[in-house]
Structure formats: structure tokens, C-alpha cells
Amino acid sequence: MTKKVVVIGMGYVGIPAAALLADVNGFDVTGLQRRSKRSGWKIDILNKGKSPFEGDEPGLDELIERVVKKGSFRATDDVEVLTEADVILIDVQTPTDAQNMPRYDSLREVSAQIGQRIKKGAFVIVESTVAPGTTENVVQKIIEKESGLKGGVDFNLAFSYERVMPGKLLEFITNMPRVVGGITPESTQLAVDFYSTIVKKKIYTTDTLSAELSKTIENAYRDVNIAFANEMALVCESLGVNVYEIIELINARDDRHMHIPGAGVGGHCLPKDPWLLRFGLYEYGSWKIEPEFISLARRINDHMPIHMADLIENALASRGVSIHNARVTILGLAYLEDSDDTRNSPAATLVGALQAKGAEIVLHDSYVREWDLGPQEIERNLMKAVKDSDCLALVTKHKEYFELDFDGIKAEMRTPTIVDGRNVFDAREIESKGFEYRCIGKVGIRRG
């Protein structure tokens, strides 16, 4: 008997999950995506058997083409497909606002749509990262209110978080341990049976709240470690020491693994999941406690693009150029190398900081097709992007930036200045070619 699966949200989680499930015999999968100016075009692209992602995603193009031809996958904006769904996956974005509070507009909307159409016996799985307590206190209650059905009795509900990363979408879904937590033991077992069709690694079972906590704590842990590396990079800059050498010396011990600093932390998860953890604690905890480590880590990591702007201003000043009206070329807009994912990219904060200082900005990225910061176009031709530039600011370590023609670039620039936010370039090589050079954690602000 064919099982009808609806995946709500055709993004970096929903698309690979839907395609993998559609490749399983006995699953008929529909991707449900709102048809908006920003993302509605994905429906048409997917129905042509193509991936909408610009970055390198091994195996995804071929998989989507295969399941569309097979007839086991299609995309639509028609919410009525929910009425026949046996399994519904929720993969919508759950961002935080300027006050670090969760914005559950999409989550609440799709929960209501499910509740208004869900059939008895259906199984709903929340894959979107949420604050601890959200699955039962938000999603379940909305579905119950709209449907008149009882969770755990008339329908099953579980939380199972994604661990995907652009560039490794299929690999991380299939070859990463999975955590599932249902509102009842039956829901948990259904989740295990369901994910066993595509997940090759161990599937761990727990309750819903523990599964939600596992995801937010996992990402908060990584964010804190990155923040430590970033703060030590600033320490090393101040003392005139190369932090990357220090990291190598520390990590010479097998039981040490100090992280790498950089221009900032981006992506859909790390910049907001610690705040979701904090919100869940305040909203559903039995007493108030301020998670100071994760709050401090967020402030440190959010500061790194601002520090990058200070390095740019300092480097320009060393060449007698004021940042006011200087032309700065941003190299890389995606938060992750060789991807087109700009969600919470530190490039956005850097651009804002530089514009506040009066700089003119040129954007370069060979993968990114859309940019949230106004109508400014993205220049895909590197030599055009560097023409008459006073400074190149590397934010994303796309592979093309590792093999630049510095002689040719210098000839096009107005002021040969480079600020490296990812330790891509060799300082001696760059400076030998006549560039003023700064690098986070290696060559910091020079005074006097």
C-alpha cells in the first residue's frame, strides 16, 4: 500500500528529505511550498526535475531528476494535499526577531492548515528547530484546536531534528545519527520506523522535550566553542601573535579540538538556536535562570563582522584612505563556502557596518542569486567586482578565492588592500605583492 507523505517547506531541509523519501518504494511524496516572489519559483524548478540550489550538492540533482521521472515526487502550493496525507513533515523556518524571540508565524500557520485538514490516524513530524516545549505546547495544541482530534489518540506527533549542512545535504540526512521523540511511545516508534527507510545510522529515541533540547543544546555548544576561538583570535591580534599557530599547538593533543575563528557565524541554526533554548527555558521552565554562557557567546560571535569592519577601516587608514566614500568589495555573501545559503550571513552585518561608516559596497559571489539587503545587484565577475576597489574583504572561503590572480587584481584596484576574514591568504605572499593586509586572528589593527 502506497503511503502518502507531504513535506511542508521546500528549503535546505525539506527538499533533500522529500527527494530521499520519494526514492523509497511505497512512498508517494508531495512538497508543499507557499508560492511567493521569494520562494515560489522553487515549485516550477522542482517539477522540472531540477534542484533550485546553486551550490555544490553531491547527488541531489540526480536524485530529484530520478524521483520526478518516477512520478513519486512533485511540488505544489495546494494545501489540500494535506487531506490525504498519511505522514506530514514540517520543515518551515523558525527564525528569531531583533529581540531574540522566536518568530513562529510560519510554524503556527502550517500547524493550523494541518489541523483543518488532517485525517484521523495521520502522523505529523516537526523537523524545524524549535524552542524546547514547542512541539507539545504550540504545534499539538493548534492541531487539536483546529481539528477537534486528540494528539496521541487520533493522530501521532513527534519531533525529529535535522542536522543538515549545505554541500552535504544528502550525506548528513542518511549518514548522521538521528534523534526522535514522540508525544507517546507509539509516536516514537512510528518515527523510528519511518526514518529507518532513509537513515543508515543509529536512531536514538527519547521524549519530545528531550529531543528539542538535544538540538538546541547541540548548536549552543558549537556556538560557545566558536565564540571562544573568536575571542582568543582578538587576544592574539592584540598581542601580535598568530592564533592559527596557537590552535595548531593546542590541537597537537589528541584530546583537544579548539575551533577556528572567523568573520562571523551564520546559517539558519547557530545564530538563533541558542536563543530558542533560552526562550524555552523562560517559557516552560519551572524557574527563571539566565544561561549566561550562550548569551555571551552570541554577543561575541555577532561582534566579529563589526571587528572586520574596524580592520577594513584601519587597513585603509594605513594607506592614507578614509573609509568614508571608499569602495569595498565583499568577497562571499553565503554563510558557508561553496553554497548559496545567505541565511544570517555575517556579510549582511558587515555590509551594514561599512555603509554606516560611509563606504561604497560592491558584492561578489558566484553562487548566490538573491540578496536580502535591498536592490543592490551581485556582481558575479570577479575582475569587474574588484575594479577601482579600495579594499577586498573576504567573508566566505569559496574555493575560487584560494587561487586568485593577485597581480591582475592589484592592477584593477584603486588601493591594494585586503582584509581576510577566513585565513585564506598567505600574509607574506600578499604583502610581498604590495598589498596592505589584515587577517582576523593573525594580523590585527595596527596603531600609530
N, C-alpha and C positions, 0 to 999 in steps of 0.2 A: 504494500500500500504506500502510495506516494505521500510524503509529509510536506505540507506547505509551510515555508519559512519566509518571514518578512523581516528584513533588516532595515531599520529606520535610521537614516543618516548615511549618505554616501561620501564619506571622508576617508581619512587615513586608516581608520579602524573598520568602518563599515564595508568599504569596497573589498579589501582583501578577505575579510571574513565571509562576505557573501559569495565571492568567487570560489573560495575553498569549499564552502558548504555545497555550492551548486555542482561541484565536481564529484560529490558523493552520490552514489546510486541510491535512489529513493527519496532524494531531496529536490524539491522544486522551489527556487528562491526568487524573491522579488525584492529589489532595492527600492525603498521609499525615500524620495528626496523632494523637499519643497522646491518648486520652480521659481527661483528668484533671479534677479540680474546677476547676483554674485555667484550662485552655485547651480542654478537651474540648467545651465548648459551641460552639466555632467550627465544628465539623463540621456541626452541625444548621443553623446560620445560613447557612453557605456553600451547603449543599444546598438551601436555600430560595431561592437566587439573590441573597443579600444579603451586604454587606460587614460584618465584625464591628468595623470601626474607627469610632470616634465622631468623630474629627477630619475636617476637610475634605480629601477625596482626589478631585480632579477626574477624572472619567471612570471611576473604579473601580467604583462601584455599578452603572453601566450595563453595563460590561464583564462583570462577574460574572453579572448577570442574563441577558445575552445568551448566554454560553457554557454556562450551566446549562440554559437552554431549548434550546440547540442540541444538548445531550447530549454535548458534548466535554469537560466538566469535572464532577467530583464530588469529594467529600471522604470519607475513611474512616479508621478506625483499624485496619484489617485489613492486617497486614504481608505477607500472602500475595500482595498485588498486585505485590510486587517480583519474583515468579517469572516474570512475563510482560513485565517492563519492558525496553524497548529502551534508554531513557535514564533515568538516575536522578540527580536533583539533590538535594544535601544542603544544607539551609537551616536547620540547628538552631543554637541559641545556643551560644556558646563563651565563657562568662564567665571572670573570674579570681576567685580567692578572696581572703581577707583578707591573705594573704602575697604577693599579686600573681602567683600561679601559675595557669596555665590549668586550668580545670575542664572536662575533655573527657568527662565522663560520658555526655552525650547523643551526642556525636560517636562515641565508642567503641561505644556501644550500637547505633546505627544502622549503623555500619560492619559490626558482627557480623551484624546482621539481613540486610544486603545480601549479605554473604559466604555466609550459609547458604541464600540463595535465588537468587542471581544466575545468569542463564543465560549460556552461552558467547556471546561477541560483544557483550555489553551494554556500555554507555558510562556511566561514573559521573563526575559533575562536582561538585566541592566548591565551593560558593559561600560557605559560612560562613567568616568571617575566622579564620585560624589562625596560629600561630607559624610562622615560616619553617622549612621542613623537615617539617612535619606531614603534608602530603598523601602523601608517599612513605614516611615513617618510621612513621606511625600508621595512616592510612586504608588505604593499599595493603597494608601487612603484615597488617592484621586481615582484610581481604577475602581475601587469598591464603591465610591460615591456615584460615579458615572454609570456603572454597570448594574449595581444592585447585587453583585456577586460577592462572595466571601473568599479572600485570599487564603490559600492552603486547603480550601474545601472545594470551591467551584473553579478556581484557576490556581496554577502554581506560579511561584515567583522566586527568582534567585538573583544574586549579584555575582558577576564574574568579570574581573577587570582585565583589560588589555595591557600588554607590555610591548606594544609595537614601537618601532623607530623607523622613520623614513630611510629608505635604502635597504631595509631588512624586514619589510612588512610580512611577507610570507614566511620567512625563516623564523621570525620571532613568534608568530602565531602557532606554527606547527612544532617548533623545536625548543620551546620555552615551557617550564613547568607552569601549570595552570592552577589557580585557586578559585574554588566555587563555594558559595554559601547560600543556602536556601532558607526560606522562612519556615520550612518544615523539613524533616528528614526525607520525605518523598520528593520535594522540590530539589533538594541537594542531589539525590540520586539521579533524578532526571537530567540535571545539569552534567553530571559525570557521564552519563550515557550519551548525551548529545555531543559534548566536546570530544569524547573518545573517537569520534568519527574523523576528526581532523588534527587532534593534538597527539603527538608521538611521545611526549614526555609524561611524567607523573602528574596526575591531577589530585591536588590536595583538597580535602573537604573541611569545612568549618561552618559556623553560623554566619548569617548575613552581616551583622555588625563587625565581626572579626575580619571578614573578607574586605569590607570597606576600609577598616583601619589598616589592614595589611598594605593596601595600595597607597594610601596617603602617607603612612609612616615610611614605606619604602622610598618614595620620592622625596620626602622631607629629609631622610637620612642622606641621600645623594646630594641634595641641595646644601646641606650643612657641610659636607665634605668639600664641595666645590668652593663654598664661601671661605673655608679655612685656607684653601690653596690661594684664593684671590687675595685674602688679607696678607698672607705671607709673601705674595708677589709684591704688594705695596711696601712691605717691610724691606724686602730685598732691594727694590728700586731705591728706596730712601738711603740705604747703606751702600749702594753702588755694587751690589752683588747679583749674580745671575741665578734666579730662582730655579731655573731648569737644571742647573748643575746640582743645586741643593736637593732637588727632588730625586735626581739620579742617585745621589749619595745615600739618601734616606731609604729609597726603594731597593737598594742593594741587599737589604734584609728581605728574605722571602715573605716574612710576616708583616711587612709594611707595604702600603699602597697609597701614597699621597697622590691626590688628584692633580690635574693640570689647570692652571689659571687661564683667564681669557677675557675677552671684551665684554662678556656678559652671559647670562643664562637665558635661553629662550625655549620655545616649544610650547605645546599645549599643557604639559604636565607640571614641570618643576616650578615655574613661576607662580602657579596658583594652587597646586595640591597641598602645600604646607598651610595655606590659608583655609582651605577646605577642612583640613584636620583641626585647625584652631576653631573654626566655626562649629563643627560638630561637637567639640568639647564644650563650648559655651552653650550651645542649643540643647544638647541632650545629656550633658554630664551632670552628676549629682552635686557637684560644687564647682565653683569658678577657680580655674588655675591658668595662669598665663604661661604658655610654652615659650620661654624666653629664647632658647637656642634657635628655634626655627624662625622666630620673628627677627632676630639679629641677623641670621644668615640671609634672609630675604633682603634686608636693608643693604648688606654688604654686596650681594650679587646685583642688586638693582643699581648700585653706585658705579659699577665698573664701566658702563658706557659713558657716564659723566666723567670719570677719570680719563677715559680715552679722549674725550673732547679737550680736557686740560692738556694732555700730551700733545695733541694736534696744535693747540694754541701756543704751547711752549716751543715746539719744533719750528713753527713758522716764525716766531719771535727771534729765534736763533739765526734765521736767515733775513732778519730785518723786515718781515712781512707781518702786518696786522691781520688778525683773523677777521676783522670787520671787512667785508667785501672780498675776502679771499675765496678762491674756488677750491672746494674739497670734493674729491671723488671717492665715494664709498664703494669699496670692493666687497660685494657679497651682501645680499639682503635676507637670504634664508637663514634660519637659526642654526641649521645643520648643513654640513658640507655635502655638495653634490645632490641637493634636494631643492624642491621649490616651495618648501614649507616656511612661511614667514610668520607663523603664529607666535606672538610675543617676542619677536626677534629683537635682540639688543640694538640692531641697526636703527630701529624706529626711535628709540630713546636717544641714540647718538645723533641722528638727524635733527631731532627737536632741540637738543642742547647746542648743536652747531648753529642752527638757524637763530637761536636766541642770542648767540654771540655775534650775529650779523653775517655769517658765512653763506656763500652761494653753494648749493649742493648739486652734485651730479651723481646719479645712481647707476651702478653697473651690476648686472647679474645675468648669467647665461641661461639660468633655469627658471627664474621667477617671471611669471606672466602678469601677475596682479600685485598691486601695492596699495596699502590702506591709507597712506599719507597723502591725500589729495590727488590732483590730476597729473602730477609730475610723471613724465614718461621714464621708463627704464631703458637705458642705452645698453644694447647687447654687444656692440662692437667695442672692444676694449680700447683700441687706439683712439677712437672718437671720444670715449669717456675720459681719457687722460689728457686730451688736448687742452692746452692753456691752464691746466690744473696747477694749484699751488701745493697740494698735498694729496697723497693717496693714503686712505685709511682702510686697512684690511680688517673686516669684521668676520667673514666666513671663509674657511680654508678650502674653497673649491679646488679641485685638482688642477685646474688650469692656472691657478695663481702660483703654483710651485715651479713653473717653468716660464717665467716672464722674460721678455727681451728688455732688460733694464737700459741698455744703450738706446734702443729705439724709443722707449718710454720717456727717458730723460730728454731726448731731442724734442718731444712733443709737449713736455710740461713747461710751465712758466717758472715754477720754483721746484727744484728737485728735493722733495721732502716725502718721507714715508713713515707712517705710524702703523705698526704691526700689532694687531690685537690677538694673534694666534700663534706667534713664534714660528711663522712660516719661513721667514727670510734669514739669511746669514748676515749678521751685523757687519762683519769685516768686508764681505763682498759688496754689500750695499754702500757702505761708507767709502770704499776704495773707488767706487764709480762716481763719487761726488754728491751722494745724497745725504741730507740730514736725516737721521734715523732715530726712532724711538720704538720701544717694544715693551708691552706690559710684562713686568717681572724681570726685565733684563736691562733695558736702557730707559731709565725714568726721566723725570723732569730735571733739567739742568738749570741751575741757578747762577746768577751773576754774569 
